[in-house]
Amino acid sequence: MSERFGLEQIRQQTESKYALVVAAAKRGRAIMDGEPPFREGLAMKPVTIALEELKAGDIKIWVPSVGIK
């Protein structure tokens, strides 16, 4: 079974928890659409795989300097 981890461990990588959620959702969708995972793991669900990739630093989170209006 994959190691369980909380969102707080990953959230330290960015100031915005919303950017973290968007990045995980987009990467999860890409995995569902057929993109291979960046690393092998035991996770089965696409968003869990995306969160593991974020934790490992395989994905960088981009936060715009100005909010979208």
N, C-alpha and C positions, 0 to 999 in steps of 0.2 A: 504494500500500500504506500502511496506517496506521502511524503512528509506534510503534515498540516501546518499551515502558517496563516497568520492574521494579516489583514490589510495594512496594519500599522508598520509591519516590517518592510513592506513595499512602499508605503506612503512616504517614508523618509527620503526617497529618491526625488520627490517633487513637492512643490509647495501646494499644488492643486489636487485635491482628491478627485475632482471632477475630470481633470485631464487624465488621471490614472484610470478611471472607470471607462472613459472614451477609448483610451489606448487599448485596454484589455478587451473591450467589446469589438473594436475594429480588427484586432489581431485574431480574436476568436472567430469572427465572421470569415476572415481570410483562410483560416485553417478549415473551417466548414466547407468553404468553396474549393478546397483542394490543395492549398499551399501546404507544403510539408513543414512540420515543426522544426525549429532551429536545433533542438537537442532531444535526445531520447529520454523518456521518462515513463513513469508508470501511470500518469494521469490519462484519463479517457475522454473527459469532457473538454471541448475546445477552449472555453474561457479559463478553465483550470490550467491548461497547457500554457495559455497566454500569460496568466499570472506567474507561473513558474519561470517563463522566459523573461518577464519583467524583473522578477527577483534576481535572476542570474545575470541581468544586465545585457541580455541579447537584444532588447528593445529599448530605445530611448524615448522618453516622453517629452514632447514639445509643447510648451505653454506659450501662447501668443503674448506679446508684451502689452497689448491693449485688448480689452474685452471686445467681443463681437457685439455690435449694436445694430 
